[in-house]
Amino acid sequence: MNRGIFLRMNSFVARHIRTVEMIGVVMRIFSFSIVSWMGSDSPFLFVWAFNTVDAMILTWCAIIKKDFAYSLLNVFWIGVGVVGMARALGPVASLSH
């Protein structure tokens, strides 16, 4: 990614951190609400992809705020999301071996 674009994006997130962080929190609530409401009928790939995006948003905000605990927690959720997406893909993911 072009460094200038990244710096502008980072500046935008820093200026609007409370709003961006709230968007990430609402996304997380939404994704887990879907699983709670729909159970085994949930669109798990969508839920894990959505959850991974909110984890990236919240990690970015935590890093800007220099909050190591929440940075670590949300980096963990990114990893969980990647594993969740791989599992949701099921046999399709194992075809690439």
C-alpha positions, 0 to 999 in steps of 0.5 A: 500500500502506498505510504501516503495513503496509509498515513492519510488513513491513519490520520483519519482514524486518529481524528475520528477514533471514537466513531471508528471504534464504535463502528467496530464494537457495533460490528462485533455485537452484530456478528455475534448476535447473528450466531446467537439468533440463528444458531447452526443456521448462521452464515458462519463464513460471513460472520467470521469475515465480518468479525475479522474486519471488526477485529482489524478496526479495533486493533488499529484503534487500540494501537493508536491509543497505545493500549497493549491489552486491547491490541493483543486481544484484538490481534487474537480475534483476527487469528480466531477469525482466520481460523473460523473462516478456514473452518467455515470453508470446510472441504473447499479449504482442504482442496488447496493442499 
